[in-house]
Amino acid sequence: MRHVVWLSVLGLFAALPHAAAENPALENARLHPDSFEANHLAGEYLISARNYPSAIAYLEKAWEIDPTNYINGYDLALIYFETGATQKSRDVIQSLIKREDKADLHNLLGDLEESQGHVNEAAREYETAARLDPSEKNVFDLGSDLLKHRAFAPAFKVFEFGVQRYATSPRLRVGLGIADYSLGQYAAAVETLCAAVDLDPKDTKALDFLGKMYDISPQYADEVTKRLARFAALYPANSKANYYYAVSLRKRNSGVDLKTIQLRAETHLLKAVTLEPNFADAHFELGLLYEDESRESEAIRHYRQAIRVQPGLAKAHYHLARLYQKRKQPTLAQHEFYILKTLKTNPE
């Protein structure tokens, strides 16, 4: 929730060269060191050039000249926060709040409190920001903060309000879906996440959640598969998109020929491990696929690859042990069972 977008005034300097000698804003500040406007614009230009220490110096000078100017004060507080000068940021924010009690200031103060581990104070500031200005961002930040600290019921109410107010916001629907899931409302979670994907098919935030929730709500299984297929088509170079679509294909119970499904799933899983060779879950899923098809050597190879990446992956050790038993390799099987015992994890 950290602020990364500076005020629109930065656009004034987007096309200007970064060399100080060539920039009219810096030259103007040199010629007029006691001018608020000259110092403020020089500071904004240096922010756009990512020269933060020099930017702070100019914004501080402008602040000394006119501590009542909201835009300069907010930008100074923001850059203080972004560069780790939290106490200075807090001082400027509090000074501004005394003059203008604005939602943006409380939202920034919420970020500051969150960064320092002040959970209750952060929640209070986000709530104040959302109350003063229930914008999409302020509602999202409040709901996200509540989710982060496992206040699932209040988070659900915040995101529910947000979705009602901003019906076309994908990220608010993702937040509502996560809140639904956290409260055990699995069918509602899947339905909400699918709606988020429909609003913005290019937004990948729902990908992990939909992929991991495939088995939770059987009545929406086909709908989830459709969205995962869309992700895989939109992001062919995304390993997780390929992985989750492949898993959903293998789990889907439909009239499609099993051999066709297996081949399609294998294609996407192989693409996933090609894109991300250390993708343990994808290697494990390939192991399962090959084991189902009695392609034992290939299954063993992928189980071993999964274990190489993630040594504590108990389910891979378990399947390896079974295959070694089947292939009459007792020493290897006993070794895998021994590892399972030391992991103290039930095999899957």
N, C-alpha and C positions, 0 to 999 in steps of 0.2 A: 504493500500500500504506500510505499515511499513515493514522493512526488518526483517525477522525472521530466515534466513538461514545464518550461519556464513561461513567463507571461508573454502575451502576444507581441509586446514591444520588441522582443528579440528579432522578430521578422524584419524589422527595419534594417538590420545589419546582416541579414543572411547572405547577401550578395557581395558584401564588402570584403576586401582582402584582409588577412589576419596580421599583416605586418604593421606594427604600431606606427611607423613613420608614414604609412600610406593611408591610415584610417582617419577620417575627419572627426569622428567622435573623440578619439584620444587627443588629436591635435587641438580640438576645441577645449577639452578639459585642461590641457597644458596652458593654453592662452587665458583661460578663465577659471583659475583654481578655486575661486570663492563662489562659483555658480552652482546652485543645486542641480539645474537641468543638465549642465555639462558633465558633472560628476556622475549623475545617475545614468545618463546615456552611455558614458564611457564604461561604467560598471556592467551595464546590460550587454554591451558589445563584447566585453571580455568574457562574460559568461558564455555567449554563443561561440567564442573562440576557445572555450574550455580552459581559460587561464584564470582559475578560480582565486588564487591568492591576490592577484592584481585586481580582480573584479571586486573582491571584498574591500580592498583599500578604497576604491572609488565609491562603492555603496556606503561604506562607513562615513566617508566624508560628506556625502549627500545627506545621510541620516543626521549628522551633527548640524548641518545647515538647516534642515527642516525635518524634525522628528515626527511631524504630523502627517507626512505624505504616506498614504497607505501602500501604494504600489512599491515604492522603494523599500519601505519597511518590511513588507511581506517577502520581497525578493531577498533582502538581507537575511531575514530569519530562515528562509528556505536554504540559502547557500551555506549558512552557518550549520544547519542541520545536516545537509548533504556532506559537508566536510568534517563532521564530527565535533563541531564546537557547540555542543548541546546546551550548555548553560547560557552562552551568548544568544543562541536561538530562542531559548525560553524567555530571556529578559526582553528581547525585542517583541516577541509575541504578546507577552503580558502587557507591555507598554501599549501596543496597538489595541488590544482588547479593551483597555480602559477608555479608549477614544471611540472605537467602533467594534461592537461585539458581533463579529461576522463568523459565518459558518466555516469559511476557509481557514481561519485562524484556529478554530477548535479542532478541525480535521488535522491540521499540521501538528498541533499540540498533541493530538492523539497518537500520531506517528512517533513523535518524540518520546512520549511516555512509554509506548510499546517498545521502542528501541532500548529503553532503560529497564525493561522488565516490570514496569509499574502497571500491572494488569487492570486493576480496578480503575485507576486514574485514566488509562487509555480508553476503556469502555465508556467512562463518563464523558470524555471529550468527544468521542465518535457519536455518542447519543445526542449530545448538545448540538453538534454540527448537523446531524440529520433532522433534529427538531427545528433548528433555525432555518435550514434549507434542505428539504427532503429531495435533493437531487439524486440522480441515479448513482453517482459516485459516492455520495455521503451515505446513502442507504446500503450500498454494496460494502463499503468499508466497515460500517457498523456490523452488518451481518457476518462478514468474514472474520472480524475480531471475535465475535461471540462464538463462531464455529471453532476458531483456533483454540479457544479456551473451554471448549466442550459444553458451552451453554446452548445446547441444541434446541430446546423448546423456545427460548427467546429468539434465537437465530431464525427458526422457522417462521415466527411471527413477523420478523423484520423482512425476510425475503418474500413472504406471502404478500405483505403490504407493497413491497417493491415491484413484484410481478403485476399486481393489480394496477399500480400507477404507471409502470413502464412495461407494457405488455410485449413490446418488441425487443426487450433487452435479453440477449442470450446469456450474459454472465449472471444476471439475477436469477434466471431459471436454473443455471448450473448450481448456484448457491442454494436455491430451494430444493433441488434434487439431492444435494449432499445432506441438507438438513433432514429431508424425508428419510434418506437412508440411515442417518445417524439415529433417528427415532424409531427405526424398525419398520417404517412405512415403505416397504420395498417396491410394491407395484406402483405406488405413486411416484417413487423416486425414478424408476425406469421411464414412466410416462413423461415426467417433467424433463428428464435429460434428453429424451427423444425429441421433445418439443424444442429444446435449446438447439439441438443439431439442425432441426428443420429451419429455425430462424437464421442460422448462420452455419452452413455446411463446412465452411473453411475454418471455423473455430474448433481447435482440437482439444479444448479444455475438458470436454465431456468424454473423450476417447477412453482414458484409463477407467473412468467410472463405469461406463457402459460395458467395456470389455470384461471387467471384473465382476459385474453384476449379472452376467448373462443367465446364470442358473437360478437366480433369486426369484425372478418373476416369470414363470413359464408362459403365462398368457401373452407376454410381450416378446417372446423369444424371436419370432419371425421379424417383428418390427426392429428389434435391436440388430439383427443380422443385416437388414437392409441398410441401416445407418452405418454399420461397420464396413459394409461393402462400398458405401459411398466414400468413406474415409480412405479406404485402400485405393479407390480409383483416383481420388483427389491428391493423395500423397503416396504415390508408388515408391518413393524413396524413403518412406517413414517405416522403420522396422516394426514399431508397435502397431501401426495400422495394419500391416500385413499379418502380424502375429494374431491380433485379436480377431480379425476376420477369419483366419484359418481355424482358430479354436471354435468360433461360433459355427462354422460350417460343419465341423466334426461332431458338434453336439446337437445340431439341428435334426429334429425328427421329421422328415418330410418324404414325399414320394419320389424324390430325385434319386437316380441310380447311385448306390453307395460307392461304386468304383469311381464315378465321375466326381463325387464329393471329395473322396480321398485324394484323387489326383489334383484337384483344385487346391485343397488344403495344403498338400505337399508343396505345390508350386509357391504358395505364399509363405510357408514356413521356411523353405530354402531361401527365398528372397530375404526374409527377415534375418537369417543368420549370415547371409552374404553381406547385407548392409551393416550388421552389428555382430561380428564373430563371437563376442563374449556375451551374447544374449542367452543366459542359462535356461530360462523358461522355454524359449523357442527350441533349443536343442532337446530339452526334455520332451516337449510335445512331439517333435520329430521321432524321438525314441519310441513314444507310445504308438505313433502312427505305424512305424515300421514293425513294431512288435505285433500289432494287430494283424499285419499282413504277413507275419512269419518271416520277415526279413531280419533275422536275428543279428547278423553281423553288423548291419547298418544301425539297428537299434542300439546295440552295445556301444558302437562308436559315438553316437550322439549322447547316450547317457553318460559316458565317460567325459565327453566334452563339457556337458553340463556340470559335472562334478569338478572338473578342472577349474571352471570359472567360479563355482559356488560349492566348496567342499562340504558344507553342511546341509546340502540338499538331500534330505533323508529319503524322499520318495524316489530319487534317482538311484541311490544305493540299494533300496529295496528291490526295484525292478531289475537292477543288475544282478543282485543275488539270485533272484528267481531264474533269470536267464542262464546264469552260470550253472545252477542246479540242473536245469533242463538239458544243458549241453554236457552234463557229466564232468564238470570242472569244480569238484568239491572244495579245493583249496581256495580258489578265487571266490566261490560262494561264501565260504566261512569268513573270509576277510571282509566282505561287504556286510555280512550280518554282524560281525564284531564292531564295525564302524557304526552301524545302526544302534547297537547297544550303547556305545559310548556317547552317541548323540542324545540318547534318552528322549527320542522323539518317536511317536507312533508313525509308521509308514502310511503313505497315502496310496 
